[in-house]
Amino acid sequence: MTARIGRRHYAPHTHDEYAIGVTVDGLETMRYRGEKIYSAAGSVVVVEPGEAHTGGPARPEGFAYLCLYPGADLLGAATAAEPGPVPAEPHFRHPIIDDVRLGEALRLAHRALRLGEDPLEGETQLLGVLGALVERHAVHRPKAAPQRGRPDAARIARQVAARLSDELTAPPTLAEMAADLELSRYQLLRAFRDAVGMPPYAWLAQHRVTRARALLDAGHRPAEAAMLVGFADQAHLTRWFRRVLGVTPGAYRNSVQDVTTRRPAS
């Protein structure tokens, strides 16, 4: 994905996959892991799956960036020398990486994939840049810190998220989910916030955006995608899509179609 952001700021959100990008113009500011950080042009940005974060321009002129969203299995396998089980998810202690060569390699891989003139070349560049990222900047994942609040908050959050995902278009109420888990609504909300960093309604909206993105990739129109994932209408999808990804569903779909039409016929 490529995007230019003016004055708009992202709402707190997460991704199911890694978000690996490079700032190409301007200055971005983010709140990530409790800190306010900045990404200047040329900086590589790595956001890990499930990490709540915000983002937006640090200056009035805005910023531009490009981004890839590789799954944990792809990134974990990027440096596997021998066949076998996929290694553990790579961990990045710092989300902003000042590595000019890596940023340029990422930009070139992104361009090759976007243009689609030689899919094999694009695939090779992608794996090369992901491997370099992991080799140079990934570290062993630290031991989990003691959880705040309810010790079973993560379990409660997983159960709530699974149910919301299963009942995407007609989600249960907080009261229904709390009753099934033998909790009060306040206990459920507190546990979910502690584990995920946002309330269930925000997680559900972002999960719907993820599902809608896959439908747009497959060729569905934004109005169809909105209906299929449970948004009230296309406008509701557009509001959340822009909050999470920075572009409208129509602009995103057009960019996907542009890549498809540029690829050589098989």
Helices and strands as residue ranges (DSSP letters): E 2-5, E 10-13, E 19-32, E 35-40, E 44-47, E 53-57, E 63-68, H 72-76, G 77-79, E 96-97, H 100-115, H 119-137, H 153-166, H 174-180, H 185-196, H 200-217, H 222-229, H 234-245, H 249-262
